[in-house]
Amino acid sequence: MSEATAKTAAPLDEVMLAMDVVDTLRHRQDLVTRELSGASREAQLIERLRAIYQQQGIDVPDHILKEGVSALAESRFVYEPPAPGLGTTLARLYVGRKTWGKPVIAGFLALVVLGIGYFGVWQPYQNGQAEQARIELSQGLPAQMDALYQTIYEETKVQQAVVQADALMARGKAYAAEGNRTGAEDIVARLTGLRDQLRQDYTLRVVNRSDVQSAFWTFPEINTDATNYYLVVEAIDADGHTLSLPILNEENGETETVSMWGVRVPESVYNAVAADKRDDGIIQANEVGRKSDGFLEVEYLMPVLGGAMTRW
């Protein structure tokens, strides 16, 4: 501070007294309203202020009282809030940062983590899955169809299997080109089933056990005047294991996978098998047919009528 400024600056006690005078005037608005309504009454206001301070035992010089009255009129020592605006808003946000800072930072970090997780992990993963599915549909499934067709072509001993495989292949490739994944996968499954059917090798025998019927007859629902005769058969592979095969039930049109089913035969065959079992309890001629590797159908060794039943 310069020497000149130090000489002109008011002592601290005088400043405090002036502020006290202003504070007194603020709390005595009745004085201000009456006494400051006209400049001629300033002397009376000062006199009253002097009396108020004398009652409190405080001796306040007249120039301090005048200074307090002037300060009130000039709104000195009065806090005026800043006008609303961007700067004021930013300043208040900065001052209150301890209150809102941690939640905002936590929320921001959570958004960053979510953004990284979504754009950096989840979205690339989804795009990768979509691309993998596209490649599988356009390349993988058609390649499986080609491989299955080639196997069927090489292993079959009947033209019928190649004809079926050709038709399935054409449909499967069309599904793949259309983007029909479900249809293409179904064709792959059907070609696989055709291949597996070709590879089956088993003997079809009449069941000859004391706890199981070897034959039965029924009245068909569509013609109760007729009688259908069936032999109960099972498929036995080269290792002696019983196979479960998909069999179409001719009465309800449903295909079921079963280990025993009834093959419809002429009445004469039914009677011959029944007589064979009655003879000594054992069916000597129990081989109904044989399914060989490379063929689709069973080669029957006795007359059959082409129907089957899965329940009786």
C-alpha positions, 0 to 999 in steps of 0.5 A: 500500500502506498504512503498516500493511500495509508494516510487517506484510508479510514481506520478500521474501527471507524469503518466498523462503526459506519457498518454498525450504523447502517445495520442499525438503520436497516433494523429500524426501517421506521426511522429510515422511512420517516427521516430519509424521506427528505434531505432536510431531516438528515440532521434529525436522523443523526440526532436520533441515532446519536441518542440510540447509541448513547443509550447503549453507552457508545459515543459515536462521532457525528462524521461516522453517523453521517457516513452511515447515513450516506452509505445506506443511501448509496447501498454500501455494505449491502449484498446484492446477489448477482444477476442470473446468467450463464456465468452465475450458474456456472459459478454456483455449480462450481461452488456446489461441486462437492454436493453434485460432483461425486454422483455426476462423476459416478454416473459419467463413469457408469456411462463410459463403462456401458458405452465401452461394454456396448460398443466395444464388446456387445456390438462387435460380438453381435456383429460377429455372430451375425457374420458367422451365421451368414457364413454358415448359411451361405457356405457351411450348410451347403458344404454339409449338404454336398458332403452328405450327398456325396456319401449317399451317392457312394454308399447307396446300392439303389437309385431311389436314394440318389433320386431322393438326395437330389431332390433334397439337395435342390431344395436345401440350396434354394433355402440357403440362397433365400436366407432360410436357415431353418429350412436349410438345417431341416434339409441337412437333417433329412439328408443325414437321416437318409444316409443313416437309413442306408447304413442300417443293417438288421434282421426283422424278426417276430417277437417270441417271448412269453410276456409279449404277444407275437401277433394280433388282429384288429377291426380297422376304424374305417371299415369295421367289417374287415379284419387286419392281421399283424405280426409283432416284430423287432429289428435286431442288428449284427451285434444282437441289439434291438433297434428303435426305428421310426414307424408310420402308424397306418391308423392315425398317420403318426410316425413314432420311434419304437422298438416293437411294432406290428407288420400287417400280413395276410390272414394265411401268414398270421395263421401259419405263425400262430400255428408255429408257436402253438406247436412247441411255444417257439416260432421256428420261422421267425425271420420276417425280412432283412434290411441290408447296408446300402438299401433303403427298404427291408427285403421281406421273406414272407408276404406283407401288406405294407401297413404297420401299427405302433399301438395295439 
